[in-house]
C-alpha cells in the first residue's frame, strides 16, 4: 500500500465576509479605540517594501514578554503575508497596543523558538489554536510533528522595543 503525502501551504488571505470581519479591528484602531481589544491584539505600522509608504496591520498577540516588553506575533498567512514580507525588508516598525505606541524592531524567531511558542500558545489557548488551525487549513494535531509543521509554515516574529535617539543640537 502506498503512503499518501499531503502538501500543505499557507492559505490565501480572506475574502468576502471573512475579510470584512478580519478588518474590523483595524477600524477600532483607526478610531483610537484599539484599547477595547486589550493586549490580545496590536496594530503594527510597517513600511511597504514596494511603495515605501507606511502600512497598518492588526495582528493577534501570541505572547507578551512583560519583562522585555516584547510582543510575539505570527504571520497567519505564512511567508507570503504582506506585512511579514515588509518587515523582513524593513524591520523598523511602530507597535500600537492598547493606548500605547512605540518604535520596535521586528525579527523572525528560529524554527525551534517558533515551535516552543506554538506549544506554549496551545497550552494557554487550546481551543483558539484548534479553531484557527482548522479555519486556516493547517495540519495541527497537538503532536510534536504538528508543532514542527506549523513552525515551518507560519513565521513567528518578535517585536522588541528600540531606543530612538534624537540628535541633540544643530
MODELLER restraints for C-alpha pairs under 7 A, 6 or more apart:
rsr = mdl.restraints
at = mdl.atoms
rsr.add(forms.Gaussian(group=physical.xy_distance, feature=features.Distance(at['CA:9:A'], at['CA:153:A']), mean=6.98, stdev=0.5))
rsr.add(forms.Gaussian(group=physical.xy_distance, feature=features.Distance(at['CA:10:A'], at['CA:77:A']), mean=5.32, stdev=0.5))
rsr.add(forms.Gaussian(group=physical.xy_distance, feature=features.Distance(at['CA:10:A'], at['CA:78:A']), mean=5.20, stdev=0.5))
rsr.add(forms.Gaussian(group=physical.xy_distance, feature=features.Distance(at['CA:10:A'], at['CA:153:A']), mean=6.55, stdev=0.5))
rsr.add(forms.Gaussian(group=physical.xy_distance, feature=features.Distance(at['CA:11:A'], at['CA:77:A']), mean=5.76, stdev=0.5))
rsr.add(forms.Gaussian(group=physical.xy_distance, feature=features.Distance(at['CA:11:A'], at['CA:136:A']), mean=6.00, stdev=0.5))
rsr.add(forms.Gaussian(group=physical.xy_distance, feature=features.Distance(at['CA:11:A'], at['CA:137:A']), mean=6.90, stdev=0.5))
rsr.add(forms.Gaussian(group=physical.xy_distance, feature=features.Distance(at['CA:12:A'], at['CA:77:A']), mean=6.54, stdev=0.5))
rsr.add(forms.Gaussian(group=physical.xy_distance, feature=features.Distance(at['CA:13:A'], at['CA:77:A']), mean=6.46, stdev=0.5))
rsr.add(forms.Gaussian(group=physical.xy_distance, feature=features.Distance(at['CA:25:A'], at['CA:58:A']), mean=6.59, stdev=0.5))
rsr.add(forms.Gaussian(group=physical.xy_distance, feature=features.Distance(at['CA:26:A'], at['CA:58:A']), mean=5.96, stdev=0.5))
rsr.add(forms.Gaussian(group=physical.xy_distance, feature=features.Distance(at['CA:28:A'], at['CA:34:A']), mean=5.20, stdev=0.5))
rsr.add(forms.Gaussian(group=physical.xy_distance, feature=features.Distance(at['CA:34:A'], at['CA:98:A']), mean=5.53, stdev=0.5))
rsr.add(forms.Gaussian(group=physical.xy_distance, feature=features.Distance(at['CA:35:A'], at['CA:98:A']), mean=3.80, stdev=0.5))
rsr.add(forms.Gaussian(group=physical.xy_distance, feature=features.Distance(at['CA:35:A'], at['CA:99:A']), mean=5.59, stdev=0.5))
rsr.add(forms.Gaussian(group=physical.xy_distance, feature=features.Distance(at['CA:38:A'], at['CA:98:A']), mean=5.59, stdev=0.5))
rsr.add(forms.Gaussian(group=physical.xy_distance, feature=features.Distance(at['CA:39:A'], at['CA:97:A']), mean=6.40, stdev=0.5))
rsr.add(forms.Gaussian(group=physical.xy_distance, feature=features.Distance(at['CA:39:A'], at['CA:98:A']), mean=6.30, stdev=0.5))
rsr.add(forms.Gaussian(group=physical.xy_distance, feature=features.Distance(at['CA:40:A'], at['CA:60:A']), mean=5.80, stdev=0.5))
rsr.add(forms.Gaussian(group=physical.xy_distance, feature=features.Distance(at['CA:40:A'], at['CA:61:A']), mean=5.08, stdev=0.5))
rsr.add(forms.Gaussian(group=physical.xy_distance, feature=features.Distance(at['CA:41:A'], at['CA:58:A']), mean=6.70, stdev=0.5))
rsr.add(forms.Gaussian(group=physical.xy_distance, feature=features.Distance(at['CA:41:A'], at['CA:59:A']), mean=5.54, stdev=0.5))
rsr.add(forms.Gaussian(group=physical.xy_distance, feature=features.Distance(at['CA:41:A'], at['CA:60:A']), mean=4.39, stdev=0.5))
rsr.add(forms.Gaussian(group=physical.xy_distance, feature=features.Distance(at['CA:41:A'], at['CA:61:A']), mean=5.21, stdev=0.5))
rsr.add(forms.Gaussian(group=physical.xy_distance, feature=features.Distance(at['CA:41:A'], at['CA:97:A']), mean=6.94, stdev=0.5))
rsr.add(forms.Gaussian(group=physical.xy_distance, feature=features.Distance(at['CA:42:A'], at['CA:58:A']), mean=5.57, stdev=0.5))
rsr.add(forms.Gaussian(group=physical.xy_distance, feature=features.Distance(at['CA:42:A'], at['CA:59:A']), mean=5.53, stdev=0.5))
rsr.add(forms.Gaussian(group=physical.xy_distance, feature=features.Distance(at['CA:42:A'], at['CA:60:A']), mean=6.55, stdev=0.5))
rsr.add(forms.Gaussian(group=physical.xy_distance, feature=features.Distance(at['CA:42:A'], at['CA:61:A']), mean=6.75, stdev=0.5))
rsr.add(forms.Gaussian(group=physical.xy_distance, feature=features.Distance(at['CA:42:A'], at['CA:95:A']), mean=6.86, stdev=0.5))
rsr.add(forms.Gaussian(group=physical.xy_distance, feature=features.Distance(at['CA:42:A'], at['CA:96:A']), mean=5.63, stdev=0.5))
rsr.add(forms.Gaussian(group=physical.xy_distance, feature=features.Distance(at['CA:42:A'], at['CA:97:A']), mean=4.62, stdev=0.5))
rsr.add(forms.Gaussian(group=physical.xy_distance, feature=features.Distance(at['CA:43:A'], at['CA:56:A']), mean=6.52, stdev=0.5))
rsr.add(forms.Gaussian(group=physical.xy_distance, feature=features.Distance(at['CA:43:A'], at['CA:57:A']), mean=5.51, stdev=0.5))
rsr.add(forms.Gaussian(group=physical.xy_distance, feature=features.Distance(at['CA:43:A'], at['CA:58:A']), mean=4.22, stdev=0.5))
rsr.add(forms.Gaussian(group=physical.xy_distance, feature=features.Distance(at['CA:43:A'], at['CA:59:A']), mean=6.26, stdev=0.5))
rsr.add(forms.Gaussian(group=physical.xy_distance, feature=features.Distance(at['CA:43:A'], at['CA:95:A']), mean=6.08, stdev=0.5))
rsr.add(forms.Gaussian(group=physical.xy_distance, feature=features.Distance(at['CA:43:A'], at['CA:96:A']), mean=4.99, stdev=0.5))
rsr.add(forms.Gaussian(group=physical.xy_distance, feature=features.Distance(at['CA:43:A'], at['CA:97:A']), mean=6.44, stdev=0.5))
rsr.add(forms.Gaussian(group=physical.xy_distance, feature=features.Distance(at['CA:44:A'], at['CA:56:A']), mean=5.53, stdev=0.5))
rsr.add(forms.Gaussian(group=physical.xy_distance, feature=features.Distance(at['CA:44:A'], at['CA:57:A']), mean=5.21, stdev=0.5))
rsr.add(forms.Gaussian(group=physical.xy_distance, feature=features.Distance(at['CA:44:A'], at['CA:58:A']), mean=6.15, stdev=0.5))
rsr.add(forms.Gaussian(group=physical.xy_distance, feature=features.Distance(at['CA:44:A'], at['CA:93:A']), mean=6.85, stdev=0.5))
rsr.add(forms.Gaussian(group=physical.xy_distance, feature=features.Distance(at['CA:44:A'], at['CA:94:A']), mean=5.89, stdev=0.5))
rsr.add(forms.Gaussian(group=physical.xy_distance, feature=features.Distance(at['CA:44:A'], at['CA:95:A']), mean=4.97, stdev=0.5))
rsr.add(forms.Gaussian(group=physical.xy_distance, feature=features.Distance(at['CA:44:A'], at['CA:96:A']), mean=6.29, stdev=0.5))
rsr.add(forms.Gaussian(group=physical.xy_distance, feature=features.Distance(at['CA:45:A'], at['CA:54:A']), mean=6.32, stdev=0.5))
rsr.add(forms.Gaussian(group=physical.xy_distance, feature=features.Distance(at['CA:45:A'], at['CA:55:A']), mean=5.48, stdev=0.5))
rsr.add(forms.Gaussian(group=physical.xy_distance, feature=features.Distance(at['CA:45:A'], at['CA:56:A']), mean=4.49, stdev=0.5))
rsr.add(forms.Gaussian(group=physical.xy_distance, feature=features.Distance(at['CA:45:A'], at['CA:57:A']), mean=6.62, stdev=0.5))
rsr.add(forms.Gaussian(group=physical.xy_distance, feature=features.Distance(at['CA:45:A'], at['CA:93:A']), mean=5.69, stdev=0.5))
rsr.add(forms.Gaussian(group=physical.xy_distance, feature=features.Distance(at['CA:45:A'], at['CA:94:A']), mean=4.97, stdev=0.5))
rsr.add(forms.Gaussian(group=physical.xy_distance, feature=features.Distance(at['CA:45:A'], at['CA:95:A']), mean=6.48, stdev=0.5))
rsr.add(forms.Gaussian(group=physical.xy_distance, feature=features.Distance(at['CA:46:A'], at['CA:54:A']), mean=5.54, stdev=0.5))
rsr.add(forms.Gaussian(group=physical.xy_distance, feature=features.Distance(at['CA:46:A'], at['CA:55:A']), mean=5.27, stdev=0.5))
rsr.add(forms.Gaussian(group=physical.xy_distance, feature=features.Distance(at['CA:46:A'], at['CA:56:A']), mean=6.41, stdev=0.5))
rsr.add(forms.Gaussian(group=physical.xy_distance, feature=features.Distance(at['CA:46:A'], at['CA:86:A']), mean=6.82, stdev=0.5))
rsr.add(forms.Gaussian(group=physical.xy_distance, feature=features.Distance(at['CA:46:A'], at['CA:87:A']), mean=6.47, stdev=0.5))
rsr.add(forms.Gaussian(group=physical.xy_distance, feature=features.Distance(at['CA:46:A'], at['CA:93:A']), mean=4.92, stdev=0.5))
rsr.add(forms.Gaussian(group=physical.xy_distance, feature=features.Distance(at['CA:46:A'], at['CA:94:A']), mean=6.71, stdev=0.5))
rsr.add(forms.Gaussian(group=physical.xy_distance, feature=features.Distance(at['CA:47:A'], at['CA:53:A']), mean=5.44, stdev=0.5))
rsr.add(forms.Gaussian(group=physical.xy_distance, feature=features.Distance(at['CA:47:A'], at['CA:54:A']), mean=4.56, stdev=0.5))
rsr.add(forms.Gaussian(group=physical.xy_distance, feature=features.Distance(at['CA:47:A'], at['CA:55:A']), mean=5.82, stdev=0.5))
rsr.add(forms.Gaussian(group=physical.xy_distance, feature=features.Distance(at['CA:47:A'], at['CA:86:A']), mean=6.24, stdev=0.5))
rsr.add(forms.Gaussian(group=physical.xy_distance, feature=features.Distance(at['CA:47:A'], at['CA:90:A']), mean=6.58, stdev=0.5))
rsr.add(forms.Gaussian(group=physical.xy_distance, feature=features.Distance(at['CA:48:A'], at['CA:54:A']), mean=6.15, stdev=0.5))
rsr.add(forms.Gaussian(group=physical.xy_distance, feature=features.Distance(at['CA:48:A'], at['CA:55:A']), mean=6.16, stdev=0.5))
rsr.add(forms.Gaussian(group=physical.xy_distance, feature=features.Distance(at['CA:48:A'], at['CA:86:A']), mean=5.51, stdev=0.5))
rsr.add(forms.Gaussian(group=physical.xy_distance, feature=features.Distance(at['CA:49:A'], at['CA:86:A']), mean=5.06, stdev=0.5))
rsr.add(forms.Gaussian(group=physical.xy_distance, feature=features.Distance(at['CA:49:A'], at['CA:89:A']), mean=6.52, stdev=0.5))
rsr.add(forms.Gaussian(group=physical.xy_distance, feature=features.Distance(at['CA:57:A'], at['CA:83:A']), mean=6.96, stdev=0.5))
rsr.add(forms.Gaussian(group=physical.xy_distance, feature=features.Distance(at['CA:59:A'], at['CA:73:A']), mean=6.74, stdev=0.5))
rsr.add(forms.Gaussian(group=physical.xy_distance, feature=features.Distance(at['CA:60:A'], at['CA:73:A']), mean=6.38, stdev=0.5))
rsr.add(forms.Gaussian(group=physical.xy_distance, feature=features.Distance(at['CA:61:A'], at['CA:71:A']), mean=6.64, stdev=0.5))
rsr.add(forms.Gaussian(group=physical.xy_distance, feature=features.Distance(at['CA:61:A'], at['CA:72:A']), mean=6.00, stdev=0.5))
rsr.add(forms.Gaussian(group=physical.xy_distance, feature=features.Distance(at['CA:61:A'], at['CA:73:A']), mean=5.12, stdev=0.5))
rsr.add(forms.Gaussian(group=physical.xy_distance, feature=features.Distance(at['CA:62:A'], at['CA:72:A']), mean=5.37, stdev=0.5))
rsr.add(forms.Gaussian(group=physical.xy_distance, feature=features.Distance(at['CA:62:A'], at['CA:73:A']), mean=5.22, stdev=0.5))
rsr.add(forms.Gaussian(group=physical.xy_distance, feature=features.Distance(at['CA:62:A'], at['CA:74:A']), mean=6.99, stdev=0.5))
rsr.add(forms.Gaussian(group=physical.xy_distance, feature=features.Distance(at['CA:62:A'], at['CA:121:A']), mean=6.52, stdev=0.5))
rsr.add(forms.Gaussian(group=physical.xy_distance, feature=features.Distance(at['CA:63:A'], at['CA:71:A']), mean=6.04, stdev=0.5))
rsr.add(forms.Gaussian(group=physical.xy_distance, feature=features.Distance(at['CA:63:A'], at['CA:72:A']), mean=5.14, stdev=0.5))
rsr.add(forms.Gaussian(group=physical.xy_distance, feature=features.Distance(at['CA:64:A'], at['CA:70:A']), mean=5.80, stdev=0.5))
rsr.add(forms.Gaussian(group=physical.xy_distance, feature=features.Distance(at['CA:64:A'], at['CA:71:A']), mean=4.57, stdev=0.5))
rsr.add(forms.Gaussian(group=physical.xy_distance, feature=features.Distance(at['CA:64:A'], at['CA:72:A']), mean=6.18, stdev=0.5))
rsr.add(forms.Gaussian(group=physical.xy_distance, feature=features.Distance(at['CA:65:A'], at['CA:71:A']), mean=6.36, stdev=0.5))
rsr.add(forms.Gaussian(group=physical.xy_distance, feature=features.Distance(at['CA:69:A'], at['CA:160:A']), mean=6.89, stdev=0.5))
rsr.add(forms.Gaussian(group=physical.xy_distance, feature=features.Distance(at['CA:69:A'], at['CA:161:A']), mean=6.90, stdev=0.5))
rsr.add(forms.Gaussian(group=physical.xy_distance, feature=features.Distance(at['CA:70:A'], at['CA:158:A']), mean=6.48, stdev=0.5))
rsr.add(forms.Gaussian(group=physical.xy_distance, feature=features.Distance(at['CA:70:A'], at['CA:159:A']), mean=5.48, stdev=0.5))
rsr.add(forms.Gaussian(group=physical.xy_distance, feature=features.Distance(at['CA:70:A'], at['CA:160:A']), mean=4.71, stdev=0.5))
rsr.add(forms.Gaussian(group=physical.xy_distance, feature=features.Distance(at['CA:70:A'], at['CA:161:A']), mean=6.74, stdev=0.5))
rsr.add(forms.Gaussian(group=physical.xy_distance, feature=features.Distance(at['CA:71:A'], at['CA:158:A']), mean=5.76, stdev=0.5))
rsr.add(forms.Gaussian(group=physical.xy_distance, feature=features.Distance(at['CA:71:A'], at['CA:159:A']), mean=5.08, stdev=0.5))
rsr.add(forms.Gaussian(group=physical.xy_distance, feature=features.Distance(at['CA:71:A'], at['CA:160:A']), mean=6.82, stdev=0.5))
rsr.add(forms.Gaussian(group=physical.xy_distance, feature=features.Distance(at['CA:72:A'], at['CA:156:A']), mean=6.91, stdev=0.5))
rsr.add(forms.Gaussian(group=physical.xy_distance, feature=features.Distance(at['CA:72:A'], at['CA:157:A']), mean=5.72, stdev=0.5))
rsr.add(forms.Gaussian(group=physical.xy_distance, feature=features.Distance(at['CA:72:A'], at['CA:158:A']), mean=4.60, stdev=0.5))
rsr.add(forms.Gaussian(group=physical.xy_distance, feature=features.Distance(at['CA:72:A'], at['CA:159:A']), mean=6.27, stdev=0.5))
rsr.add(forms.Gaussian(group=physical.xy_distance, feature=features.Distance(at['CA:73:A'], at['CA:156:A']), mean=5.74, stdev=0.5))
rsr.add(forms.Gaussian(group=physical.xy_distance, feature=features.Distance(at['CA:73:A'], at['CA:157:A']), mean=5.35, stdev=0.5))
rsr.add(forms.Gaussian(group=physical.xy_distance, feature=features.Distance(at['CA:73:A'], at['CA:158:A']), mean=6.54, stdev=0.5))
rsr.add(forms.Gaussian(group=physical.xy_distance, feature=features.Distance(at['CA:74:A'], at['CA:154:A']), mean=6.54, stdev=0.5))
rsr.add(forms.Gaussian(group=physical.xy_distance, feature=features.Distance(at['CA:74:A'], at['CA:155:A']), mean=5.88, stdev=0.5))
rsr.add(forms.Gaussian(group=physical.xy_distance, feature=features.Distance(at['CA:74:A'], at['CA:156:A']), mean=4.35, stdev=0.5))
rsr.add(forms.Gaussian(group=physical.xy_distance, feature=features.Distance(at['CA:74:A'], at['CA:157:A']), mean=6.06, stdev=0.5))
rsr.add(forms.Gaussian(group=physical.xy_distance, feature=features.Distance(at['CA:75:A'], at['CA:81:A']), mean=6.31, stdev=0.5))
rsr.add(forms.Gaussian(group=physical.xy_distance, feature=features.Distance(at['CA:75:A'], at['CA:84:A']), mean=6.36, stdev=0.5))
rsr.add(forms.Gaussian(group=physical.xy_distance, feature=features.Distance(at['CA:75:A'], at['CA:154:A']), mean=5.69, stdev=0.5))
rsr.add(forms.Gaussian(group=physical.xy_distance, feature=features.Distance(at['CA:75:A'], at['CA:155:A']), mean=5.47, stdev=0.5))
rsr.add(forms.Gaussian(group=physical.xy_distance, feature=features.Distance(at['CA:75:A'], at['CA:156:A']), mean=6.29, stdev=0.5))
rsr.add(forms.Gaussian(group=physical.xy_distance, feature=features.Distance(at['CA:76:A'], at['CA:154:A']), mean=6.13, stdev=0.5))
rsr.add(forms.Gaussian(group=physical.xy_distance, feature=features.Distance(at['CA:78:A'], at['CA:153:A']), mean=5.77, stdev=0.5))
rsr.add(forms.Gaussian(group=physical.xy_distance, feature=features.Distance(at['CA:78:A'], at['CA:154:A']), mean=4.64, stdev=0.5))
rsr.add(forms.Gaussian(group=physical.xy_distance, feature=features.Distance(at['CA:78:A'], at['CA:155:A']), mean=6.18, stdev=0.5))
rsr.add(forms.Gaussian(group=physical.xy_distance, feature=features.Distance(at['CA:79:A'], at['CA:85:A']), mean=6.83, stdev=0.5))
rsr.add(forms.Gaussian(group=physical.xy_distance, feature=features.Distance(at['CA:79:A'], at['CA:154:A']), mean=6.90, stdev=0.5))
rsr.add(forms.Gaussian(group=physical.xy_distance, feature=features.Distance(at['CA:79:A'], at['CA:155:A']), mean=6.52, stdev=0.5))
rsr.add(forms.Gaussian(group=physical.xy_distance, feature=features.Distance(at['CA:87:A'], at['CA:106:A']), mean=6.38, stdev=0.5))
rsr.add(forms.Gaussian(group=physical.xy_distance, feature=features.Distance(at['CA:91:A'], at['CA:105:A']), mean=5.32, stdev=0.5))
rsr.add(forms.Gaussian(group=physical.xy_distance, feature=features.Distance(at['CA:91:A'], at['CA:106:A']), mean=4.82, stdev=0.5))
rsr.add(forms.Gaussian(group=physical.xy_distance, feature=features.Distance(at['CA:91:A'], at['CA:107:A']), mean=6.86, stdev=0.5))
rsr.add(forms.Gaussian(group=physical.xy_distance, feature=features.Distance(at['CA:92:A'], at['CA:104:A']), mean=6.04, stdev=0.5))
rsr.add(forms.Gaussian(group=physical.xy_distance, feature=features.Distance(at['CA:92:A'], at['CA:105:A']), mean=4.77, stdev=0.5))
rsr.add(forms.Gaussian(group=physical.xy_distance, feature=features.Distance(at['CA:92:A'], at['CA:106:A']), mean=6.52, stdev=0.5))
rsr.add(forms.Gaussian(group=physical.xy_distance, feature=features.Distance(at['CA:93:A'], at['CA:103:A']), mean=5.86, stdev=0.5))
rsr.add(forms.Gaussian(group=physical.xy_distance, feature=features.Distance(at['CA:93:A'], at['CA:104:A']), mean=5.30, stdev=0.5))
rsr.add(forms.Gaussian(group=physical.xy_distance, feature=features.Distance(at['CA:93:A'], at['CA:105:A']), mean=5.90, stdev=0.5))
rsr.add(forms.Gaussian(group=physical.xy_distance, feature=features.Distance(at['CA:93:A'], at['CA:106:A']), mean=6.86, stdev=0.5))
rsr.add(forms.Gaussian(group=physical.xy_distance, feature=features.Distance(at['CA:94:A'], at['CA:101:A']), mean=6.79, stdev=0.5))
rsr.add(forms.Gaussian(group=physical.xy_distance, feature=features.Distance(at['CA:94:A'], at['CA:102:A']), mean=5.57, stdev=0.5))
rsr.add(forms.Gaussian(group=physical.xy_distance, feature=features.Distance(at['CA:94:A'], at['CA:103:A']), mean=4.43, stdev=0.5))
rsr.add(forms.Gaussian(group=physical.xy_distance, feature=features.Distance(at['CA:94:A'], at['CA:104:A']), mean=5.73, stdev=0.5))
rsr.add(forms.Gaussian(group=physical.xy_distance, feature=features.Distance(at['CA:95:A'], at['CA:101:A']), mean=5.51, stdev=0.5))
rsr.add(forms.Gaussian(group=physical.xy_distance, feature=features.Distance(at['CA:95:A'], at['CA:102:A']), mean=5.43, stdev=0.5))
rsr.add(forms.Gaussian(group=physical.xy_distance, feature=features.Distance(at['CA:95:A'], at['CA:103:A']), mean=6.22, stdev=0.5))
rsr.add(forms.Gaussian(group=physical.xy_distance, feature=features.Distance(at['CA:95:A'], at['CA:104:A']), mean=6.52, stdev=0.5))
rsr.add(forms.Gaussian(group=physical.xy_distance, feature=features.Distance(at['CA:96:A'], at['CA:102:A']), mean=6.75, stdev=0.5))
rsr.add(forms.Gaussian(group=physical.xy_distance, feature=features.Distance(at['CA:103:A'], at['CA:161:A']), mean=5.94, stdev=0.5))
rsr.add(forms.Gaussian(group=physical.xy_distance, feature=features.Distance(at['CA:103:A'], at['CA:162:A']), mean=5.83, stdev=0.5))
rsr.add(forms.Gaussian(group=physical.xy_distance, feature=features.Distance(at['CA:104:A'], at['CA:159:A']), mean=5.82, stdev=0.5))
rsr.add(forms.Gaussian(group=physical.xy_distance, feature=features.Distance(at['CA:104:A'], at['CA:160:A']), mean=5.10, stdev=0.5))
rsr.add(forms.Gaussian(group=physical.xy_distance, feature=features.Distance(at['CA:104:A'], at['CA:161:A']), mean=4.09, stdev=0.5))
rsr.add(forms.Gaussian(group=physical.xy_distance, feature=features.Distance(at['CA:104:A'], at['CA:162:A']), mean=4.84, stdev=0.5))
rsr.add(forms.Gaussian(group=physical.xy_distance, feature=features.Distance(at['CA:105:A'], at['CA:159:A']), mean=5.56, stdev=0.5))
rsr.add(forms.Gaussian(group=physical.xy_distance, feature=features.Distance(at['CA:105:A'], at['CA:160:A']), mean=5.28, stdev=0.5))
rsr.add(forms.Gaussian(group=physical.xy_distance, feature=features.Distance(at['CA:105:A'], at['CA:161:A']), mean=6.35, stdev=0.5))
rsr.add(forms.Gaussian(group=physical.xy_distance, feature=features.Distance(at['CA:105:A'], at['CA:162:A']), mean=6.25, stdev=0.5))
rsr.add(forms.Gaussian(group=physical.xy_distance, feature=features.Distance(at['CA:106:A'], at['CA:157:A']), mean=6.29, stdev=0.5))
rsr.add(forms.Gaussian(group=physical.xy_distance, feature=features.Distance(at['CA:106:A'], at['CA:158:A']), mean=5.65, stdev=0.5))
rsr.add(forms.Gaussian(group=physical.xy_distance, feature=features.Distance(at['CA:106:A'], at['CA:159:A']), mean=4.64, stdev=0.5))
rsr.add(forms.Gaussian(group=physical.xy_distance, feature=features.Distance(at['CA:106:A'], at['CA:160:A']), mean=6.55, stdev=0.5))
rsr.add(forms.Gaussian(group=physical.xy_distance, feature=features.Distance(at['CA:107:A'], at['CA:157:A']), mean=5.43, stdev=0.5))
rsr.add(forms.Gaussian(group=physical.xy_distance, feature=features.Distance(at['CA:107:A'], at['CA:158:A']), mean=5.36, stdev=0.5))
rsr.add(forms.Gaussian(group=physical.xy_distance, feature=features.Distance(at['CA:107:A'], at['CA:159:A']), mean=6.72, stdev=0.5))
rsr.add(forms.Gaussian(group=physical.xy_distance, feature=features.Distance(at['CA:108:A'], at['CA:155:A']), mean=6.74, stdev=0.5))
rsr.add(forms.Gaussian(group=physical.xy_distance, feature=features.Distance(at['CA:108:A'], at['CA:156:A']), mean=5.83, stdev=0.5))
rsr.add(forms.Gaussian(group=physical.xy_distance, feature=features.Distance(at['CA:108:A'], at['CA:157:A']), mean=4.37, stdev=0.5))
rsr.add(forms.Gaussian(group=physical.xy_distance, feature=features.Distance(at['CA:108:A'], at['CA:158:A']), mean=6.30, stdev=0.5))
rsr.add(forms.Gaussian(group=physical.xy_distance, feature=features.Distance(at['CA:109:A'], at['CA:156:A']), mean=5.69, stdev=0.5))
rsr.add(forms.Gaussian(group=physical.xy_distance, feature=features.Distance(at['CA:109:A'], at['CA:157:A']), mean=5.71, stdev=0.5))
rsr.add(forms.Gaussian(group=physical.xy_distance, feature=features.Distance(at['CA:109:A'], at['CA:158:A']), mean=6.74, stdev=0.5))
rsr.add(forms.Gaussian(group=physical.xy_distance, feature=features.Distance(at['CA:111:A'], at['CA:151:A']), mean=5.91, stdev=0.5))
rsr.add(forms.Gaussian(group=physical.xy_distance, feature=features.Distance(at['CA:111:A'], at['CA:152:A']), mean=6.71, stdev=0.5))
rsr.add(forms.Gaussian(group=physical.xy_distance, feature=features.Distance(at['CA:114:A'], at['CA:151:A']), mean=5.42, stdev=0.5))
rsr.add(forms.Gaussian(group=physical.xy_distance, feature=features.Distance(at['CA:114:A'], at['CA:156:A']), mean=5.80, stdev=0.5))
rsr.add(forms.Gaussian(group=physical.xy_distance, feature=features.Distance(at['CA:115:A'], at['CA:147:A']), mean=5.66, stdev=0.5))
rsr.add(forms.Gaussian(group=physical.xy_distance, feature=features.Distance(at['CA:115:A'], at['CA:148:A']), mean=5.93, stdev=0.5))
rsr.add(forms.Gaussian(group=physical.xy_distance, feature=features.Distance(at['CA:115:A'], at['CA:151:A']), mean=5.31, stdev=0.5))
rsr.add(forms.Gaussian(group=physical.xy_distance, feature=features.Distance(at['CA:118:A'], at['CA:147:A']), mean=6.40, stdev=0.5))
rsr.add(forms.Gaussian(group=physical.xy_distance, feature=features.Distance(at['CA:119:A'], at['CA:147:A']), mean=6.82, stdev=0.5))
rsr.add(forms.Gaussian(group=physical.xy_distance, feature=features.Distance(at['CA:122:A'], at['CA:129:A']), mean=6.00, stdev=0.5))
rsr.add(forms.Gaussian(group=physical.xy_distance, feature=features.Distance(at['CA:133:A'], at['CA:140:A']), mean=6.22, stdev=0.5))
rsr.add(forms.Gaussian(group=physical.xy_distance, feature=features.Distance(at['CA:139:A'], at['CA:146:A']), mean=6.24, stdev=0.5))
rsr.add(forms.Gaussian(group=physical.xy_distance, feature=features.Distance(at['CA:140:A'], at['CA:146:A']), mean=4.73, stdev=0.5))
rsr.add(forms.Gaussian(group=physical.xy_distance, feature=features.Distance(at['CA:140:A'], at['CA:147:A']), mean=6.64, stdev=0.5))
rsr.add(forms.Gaussian(group=physical.xy_distance, feature=features.Distance(at['CA:140:A'], at['CA:150:A']), mean=6.85, stdev=0.5))
